[in-house]
Amino acid sequence: MLAYLLIVVFSIILCFMNFASEIVHGNISHIKNGRTPNAGACIFPIIPFIPLLFICITWVINKFHPNAGFYAVSIIFIIISIAWFFKYTKLKKELQSLV
């Protein structure tokens, strides 16, 4: 049960990382179009569905190989986090250069 709770925490962390990228990307497009950089991010569609998706993936994999689902989703979380970090730093540099 603790593993599934940890999977929910991982998925919510990924959601907030996505929100940060979405806001920076929105601010970049605002500046490029001559507007003030005050973009926001929509919380509703991603928060309930991404954790549910991660739980379902973990559960299905665990049905075939016990505890492998937790490890698989944890590795996916790490890979996505590393990729997000590089994308986010690139977006932040672009935003700072435009400002």
Backbone as a chain_set.jsonl record, in Angstrom:
{"seq": "MLAYLLIVVFSIILCFMNFASEIVHGNISHIKNGRTPNAGACIFPIIPFIPLLFICITWVINKFHPNAGFYAVSIIFIIISIAWFFKYTKLKKELQSLV", "coords": {"N": [[0.83, -1.202, 0.0], [1.985, 1.197, 0.731], [3.724, 1.571, -1.359], [2.018, 2.218, -3.487], [1.047, 4.66, -2.583], [3.39, 6.142, -2.684], [3.758, 6.136, -5.446], [1.607, 7.744, -6.204], [2.477, 10.159, -5.072], [4.817, 10.563, -6.616], [3.614, 10.931, -9.131], [2.117, 13.25, -8.739], [4.144, 15.065, -8.239], [5.317, 15.074, -10.776], [3.191, 16.237, -12.157], [3.195, 18.873, -11.12], [5.695, 19.661, -11.977], [5.211, 19.699, -14.697], [3.319, 21.761, -14.746], [4.962, 23.953, -14.099], [6.653, 24.048, -16.359], [4.748, 24.532, -18.326], [3.823, 27.074, -17.611], [6.147, 28.656, -17.916], [6.603, 28.273, -20.659], [4.239, 29.406, -21.655], [4.613, 32.066, -20.83], [6.799, 32.731, -22.425], [5.643, 32.667, -24.981], [3.801, 34.727, -24.59], [5.487, 36.978, -24.321], [6.715, 36.95, -26.844], [4.563, 37.659, -28.389], [4.135, 40.256, -27.684], [2.898, 40.792, -25.246], [2.322, 41.089, -21.657], [4.214, 38.984, -19.46], [2.345, 36.845, -17.979], [1.366, 34.203, -17.697], [-0.565, 31.233, -16.942], [-1.395, 27.983, -15.534], [-3.456, 25.146, -16.121], [-5.013, 23.177, -13.735], [-6.948, 21.137, -13.428], [-7.462, 18.944, -15.513], [-5.172, 17.357, -15.447], [-4.338, 16.618, -12.828], [-6.194, 14.657, -11.552], [-6.07, 12.573, -13.442], [-3.427, 11.782, -14.25], [-2.178, 10.725, -11.822], [-3.982, 8.563, -11.497], [-3.506, 7.126, -13.845], [-0.814, 6.378, -13.454], [-1.11, 4.741, -11.193], [-2.721, 2.701, -12.266], [-1.002, 1.633, -14.247], [1.059, 0.689, -12.587], [-0.358, -1.217, -11.082], [-1.214, -3.05, -13.075], [1.246, -4.023, -14.084], [2.232, -5.135, -11.728], [0.474, -7.239, -11.432], [1.434, -9.177, -13.165], [4.153, -9.416, -12.55], [5.176, -9.414, -9.389], [5.754, -6.498, -7.507], [7.269, -5.37, -9.547], [5.999, -3.396, -10.945], [6.093, -1.096, -9.34], [8.84, -0.545, -9.417], [9.2, -0.153, -12.17], [7.564, 2.102, -12.729], [8.792, 3.924, -11.052], [11.305, 4.15, -12.259], [10.491, 5.25, -14.681], [9.548, 7.687, -13.697], [11.973, 8.833, -12.816], [13.406, 9.061, -15.251], [11.713, 10.773, -16.741], [11.825, 13.01, -15.058], [14.522, 13.785, -15.235], [14.692, 14.409, -17.978], [12.8, 16.465, -18.008], [14.078, 18.377, -16.422], [16.249, 19.26, -18.036], [14.835, 20.314, -20.222], [13.315, 22.271, -18.939], [15.298, 24.017, -17.896], [16.32, 24.962, -20.296], [14.071, 26.313, -21.322], [13.774, 28.248, -19.31], [16.135, 29.743, -19.644], [15.655, 30.773, -22.183], [13.393, 32.327, -21.652], [14.496, 34.209, -19.854], [16.308, 35.455, -21.55], [14.596, 36.72, -23.297], [13.291, 38.502, -21.671]], "CA": [[0.0, 0.0, 0.0], [2.886, 2.342, 0.781], [4.282, 1.752, -2.707], [1.027, 2.931, -4.289], [1.043, 6.043, -2.1], [4.592, 6.752, -3.238], [3.486, 6.334, -6.872], [0.748, 8.939, -6.286], [3.338, 11.313, -4.797], [5.634, 10.758, -7.815], [2.803, 11.46, -10.226], [1.754, 14.648, -8.431], [5.363, 15.839, -8.471], [5.412, 15.258, -12.232], [2.159, 17.201, -12.556], [3.65, 20.218, -10.798], [6.8, 19.966, -12.885], [4.566, 20.051, -15.956], [2.738, 23.093, -14.574], [6.044, 24.939, -14.171], [7.061, 24.158, -17.764], [3.651, 25.149, -19.071], [3.794, 28.502, -17.289], [7.297, 29.297, -18.562], [6.347, 28.273, -22.107], [3.203, 30.406, -21.891], [5.214, 33.393, -20.699], [7.62, 32.96, -23.614], [4.757, 33.038, -26.095], [3.248, 36.053, -24.29], [6.497, 37.988, -24.642], [6.893, 36.971, -28.299], [3.404, 38.323, -28.985], [4.064, 41.633, -27.207], [2.06, 40.923, -24.056], [3.051, 40.922, -20.397], [4.356, 37.559, -19.127], [1.532, 36.466, -16.82], [0.68, 32.959, -18.051], [-0.923, 30.316, -15.863], [-1.528, 26.579, -15.935], [-4.721, 24.538, -15.725], [-4.748, 22.054, -12.847], [-7.949, 20.074, -13.385], [-7.44, 17.669, -16.24], [-3.974, 16.546, -15.253], [-4.18, 16.115, -11.458], [-6.791, 13.348, -11.239], [-5.849, 11.522, -14.427], [-2.049, 11.275, -14.249], [-2.006, 9.763, -10.722], [-4.766, 7.362, -11.783], [-2.785, 6.402, -14.882], [0.364, 5.773, -12.835], [-1.582, 3.652, -10.329], [-3.161, 1.607, -13.135], [0.193, 1.02, -14.839], [1.719, -0.062, -11.52], [-1.191, -2.359, -10.732], [-1.182, -4.033, -14.163], [2.563, -4.666, -14.096], [2.331, -5.949, -10.518], [-0.319, -8.455, -11.625], [2.252, -10.154, -13.869], [5.421, -9.559, -11.817], [5.013, -8.69, -8.122], [6.629, -5.365, -7.187], [7.955, -4.827, -10.718], [5.292, -2.18, -11.344], [6.646, 0.022, -8.582], [10.164, -0.237, -9.949], [9.056, 0.369, -13.535], [7.038, 3.468, -12.679], [9.824, 4.755, -10.425], [12.304, 4.43, -13.29], [9.855, 6.204, -15.605], [9.558, 8.977, -13.0], [13.343, 9.366, -12.831], [13.739, 9.437, -16.629], [10.939, 11.97, -17.096], [12.332, 14.124, -14.251], [15.791, 14.235, -15.814], [14.368, 15.069, -19.25], [12.114, 17.721, -17.689], [15.06, 19.319, -15.91], [16.976, 19.87, -19.148], [13.889, 21.119, -21.0], [12.932, 23.433, -18.142], [16.405, 24.972, -17.856], [16.377, 25.587, -21.623], [12.968, 27.268, -21.392], [14.068, 29.371, -18.412], [17.143, 30.578, -20.28], [14.995, 31.495, -23.271], [12.555, 33.367, -21.045], [15.363, 35.269, -19.319], [16.905, 36.212, -22.651], [13.553, 37.557, -23.877], [12.93, 39.549, -20.714]], "C": [[0.871, 1.262, 0.0], [3.477, 2.627, -0.595], [3.302, 2.527, -3.587], [0.915, 4.395, -3.864], [2.243, 6.804, -2.648], [4.429, 7.026, -4.737], [2.597, 7.558, -7.067], [1.57, 10.194, -6.045], [4.22, 11.612, -6.008], [4.822, 11.409, -8.924], [2.381, 12.905, -9.973], [2.97, 15.555, -8.592], [5.534, 16.103, -9.96], [4.378, 16.252, -12.74], [2.628, 18.623, -12.286], [4.863, 20.629, -11.635], [6.24, 20.383, -14.246], [3.926, 21.439, -15.878], [3.803, 24.171, -14.712], [6.498, 25.138, -15.611], [5.998, 24.864, -18.593], [3.596, 26.65, -18.832], [4.951, 29.229, -17.975], [7.087, 29.368, -20.073], [5.28, 29.302, -22.469], [3.736, 31.823, -21.792], [6.108, 33.726, -21.883], [6.74, 33.372, -24.783], [4.075, 34.381, -25.848], [4.224, 37.145, -24.702], [6.693, 38.094, -26.149], [5.741, 37.665, -29.008], [3.176, 39.729, -28.435], [3.177, 41.841, -25.998], [2.914, 40.78, -22.803], [3.107, 39.435, -20.035], [3.603, 37.193, -17.848], [0.723, 35.189, -17.091], [0.394, 32.118, -16.811], [-1.01, 28.899, -16.402], [-2.841, 26.031, -15.379], [-4.442, 23.266, -14.921], [-5.692, 20.881, -13.098], [-7.669, 18.837, -14.235], [-6.246, 16.779, -15.901], [-3.901, 15.921, -13.858], [-4.945, 14.807, -11.215], [-6.379, 12.238, -12.202], [-4.437, 10.954, -14.428], [-1.798, 10.359, -13.046], [-2.78, 8.46, -10.958], [-4.073, 6.502, -12.839], [-1.562, 5.689, -14.299], [-0.027, 4.6, -11.94], [-2.0, 2.456, -11.177], [-1.981, 0.885, -13.778], [0.907, 0.162, -13.793], [0.946, -1.327, -11.197], [-1.129, -3.452, -11.796], [0.168, -4.759, -14.198], [2.732, -5.573, -12.872], [1.513, -7.228, -10.617], [0.518, -9.557, -12.271], [3.564, -10.446, -13.138], [5.314, -8.756, -10.526], [6.148, -7.68, -7.88], [7.381, -4.792, -8.379], [7.296, -3.534, -11.184], [5.827, -0.959, -10.625], [7.996, 0.433, -9.136], [10.085, 0.374, -11.343], [8.587, 1.818, -13.525], [8.036, 4.404, -12.014], [10.918, 5.111, -11.425], [11.758, 5.412, -14.312], [9.857, 7.598, -14.991], [10.942, 9.615, -13.06], [13.717, 9.845, -14.232], [13.006, 10.702, -17.043], [11.451, 13.184, -16.321], [13.633, 14.675, -14.815], [15.545, 14.97, -17.128], [13.695, 16.414, -19.001], [13.12, 18.771, -17.234], [15.793, 20.023, -17.039], [16.063, 20.751, -19.997], [13.536, 22.405, -20.241], [14.054, 24.464, -18.085], [16.56, 25.673, -19.208], [15.276, 26.641, -21.771], [13.226, 28.487, -20.505], [15.109, 30.304, -19.01], [16.541, 31.392, -21.413], [14.124, 32.609, -22.721], [13.397, 34.511, -20.514], [15.989, 36.088, -20.414], [15.869, 37.135, -23.315], [13.18, 38.715, -22.967], [14.059, 40.55, -20.701]], "O": [[0.541, 2.259, -0.642], [3.703, 3.782, -0.954], [3.715, 3.4, -4.35], [0.709, 5.27, -4.705], [2.128, 7.969, -3.031], [4.913, 8.042, -5.236], [2.811, 8.331, -8.001], [1.384, 11.194, -6.739], [4.367, 12.772, -6.395], [5.294, 12.337, -9.582], [2.3, 13.697, -10.912], [2.836, 16.695, -9.037], [5.857, 17.22, -10.364], [4.658, 17.027, -13.655], [2.472, 19.494, -13.142], [5.032, 21.804, -11.959], [6.746, 21.316, -14.869], [3.986, 22.206, -16.839], [3.578, 25.188, -15.368], [6.708, 26.272, -16.043], [6.31, 25.689, -19.453], [3.348, 27.415, -19.764], [4.755, 30.299, -18.551], [7.358, 30.395, -20.695], [5.404, 29.994, -23.48], [3.355, 32.688, -22.58], [6.17, 34.881, -22.304], [7.058, 34.323, -25.497], [3.796, 35.107, -26.802], [3.842, 38.118, -25.352], [6.824, 39.197, -26.681], [5.916, 38.201, -30.102], [2.134, 40.331, -28.694], [2.742, 42.964, -25.745], [4.083, 40.399, -22.875], [2.146, 38.705, -20.279], [4.174, 37.229, -16.758], [-0.458, 35.112, -16.754], [1.033, 32.279, -15.771], [-0.735, 28.647, -17.575], [-3.275, 26.416, -14.293], [-3.716, 22.384, -15.38], [-5.27, 19.73, -12.988], [-7.645, 17.738, -13.679], [-6.322, 15.56, -16.059], [-3.439, 14.788, -13.726], [-4.334, 13.882, -10.681], [-6.344, 11.071, -11.81], [-4.269, 9.746, -14.593], [-1.237, 9.28, -13.238], [-2.282, 7.378, -10.649], [-4.06, 5.276, -12.727], [-1.309, 4.527, -14.617], [0.655, 3.576, -11.932], [-1.671, 1.318, -10.844], [-1.967, -0.344, -13.843], [1.312, -0.964, -14.083], [1.537, -2.397, -11.055], [-1.007, -4.634, -11.474], [0.21, -5.982, -14.328], [3.311, -6.655, -12.975], [1.831, -8.21, -9.947], [0.336, -10.735, -11.964], [4.028, -11.586, -13.113], [5.359, -7.526, -10.569], [7.329, -7.99, -8.036], [8.082, -3.792, -8.219], [7.961, -2.669, -11.755], [5.996, 0.098, -11.232], [8.267, 1.622, -9.306], [10.82, 1.31, -11.658], [9.143, 2.662, -14.228], [8.114, 5.575, -12.386], [11.405, 6.242, -11.44], [12.474, 6.307, -14.762], [10.135, 8.581, -15.678], [11.063, 10.81, -13.327], [14.288, 10.926, -14.381], [13.604, 11.605, -17.629], [11.505, 14.282, -16.875], [13.826, 15.89, -14.868], [16.123, 16.031, -17.366], [13.978, 17.391, -19.693], [13.02, 19.934, -17.625], [15.948, 21.244, -17.012], [16.476, 21.821, -20.444], [13.468, 23.485, -20.828], [13.796, 25.661, -18.211], [16.897, 26.856, -19.254], [15.523, 27.732, -22.285], [12.936, 29.618, -20.894], [14.985, 31.524, -18.898], [16.874, 32.564, -21.587], [14.115, 33.716, -23.26], [13.043, 35.674, -20.706], [16.189, 37.291, -20.248], [16.218, 38.197, -23.829], [12.798, 39.786, -23.439], [14.0, 41.538, -19.97]]}, "num_chains": 1, "name": "protein.A"}
